[in-house]
Amino acid sequence: MSTIHKTFVDGVSLTGTAQVLYTAGTALKGTIEKASFYNSHTSAVTVQMYLVPTAGSATAASNQIEKKVLQPGEGWSSPNMAGHLLETGGTIQATVDVNSKVACRITGYEATS
């Protein structure tokens, strides 16, 4: 088994529709190290983050891990995302209530299974 440090998401601008930001590839497991966000809007924006198992969907009832209101100009790193493991095919997904105003960066580790 080998492990590499990796940038899963680098500066992606989030949208109002749940978007897949990272998928743990075939025979890989991903572990989130840090997930950071920045609101460039002049108003508050709500960010929702999901850890979705293979063939699942981003729903608050089943797999929402974080919901945070970012104030204008606020940068923030999620304490609840760090350390979570994604099995092969699992995804990190996100949505915001104002399109293209929040940038996201997520780093972590990928290990062969």
N, C-alpha and C positions, 0 to 999 in steps of 0.2 A: 504494500500500500504506500502510495506517495501522496504528499500534500504540497500544494502551491498556494502562495498568497496571490490574490487576484482582485482587480477592480471589477465588480459585478455591474455597476451602473456608474457612468461618468458624466454628470451634468445634464441628465435628461430633464426636459421640461415636462411637467405632469399635466394631464388633461382631465376633463370631467367624466370620461369613460374609463372604467377599470382597465389599465394597460399592464401587460406583462413586461416587467423590467428585467427579470433574470429567470432562467430555467436551468435547473441542475441537469446536466447532460447525461447521456447514456453511461452507465457504470460509474457515475460520480455522485458525491454527496457534497452539498454546499453548506458552510457554516458562516453566518453573518458575524462580522467583526464590528462594523460601525455603519449606521445609516444616518446621513445628514441631509438637511433640507434648508433652503433659503427662499424667503418670500420677497420678491422684488416689486410686488404690487403696492399701491398706495392705500389699500384696505386690507383687513384681515382675510385670510384664506384658510379653509379647513382642509387638512390632509388626512386621508385614511389609508392605512397600510394593511395588506393582507398577506398571510403565508398560506398558499393554496396547495393541497396535495395533488398528485397526478390525477388528471381528468376532473378536477374539482372546479369550483367557480368562486369568485370573490363575493362573499356574503357576510354581512355583519353577524348573523346568527351562528355561522359555522367557523369562520376563521379570521375575523378581524383582529389584528394584534394591536393596533394603535389608531387613535383618532386625536388629532391635535390641531388647535387653532393657532396659526402663526400670525403674529402682528406684522404690520408693515415694516419691512427692513429686517425682520427677525431671522436669524440663523438658529438652527436647533439640531441636536443629535438625539435620536431616540434611545432611551435606556432599555426599552422593552423589546427592541429588535435584536440587540446584541446577544450572541450565543445561540440563537435558534438554528436548528439543523433542517435542511431541505433534502429529502430523499430524491433519488433519481426521478426526474420528471416534475418535481415540485417547483412552484414558481413564487416569486415575490411580485405582488401586484400593488398598484396604487391608484388613487383617484383624488381629485381636488374639486372644490366648488367654483373655482375661477380658472379657466384654461390658461395655460402657458405663463403662469406667474410664479410658480414654485419650481426650483431646480433641485435635483436629487443626486446624491452620490452615495453608493453603497460599496463597501469593501468586505472581503472575507477570505475564506479558505475553501479550496476544492480538494477533495480526497478521492482517490480511486477506491471503489468498493470491491 
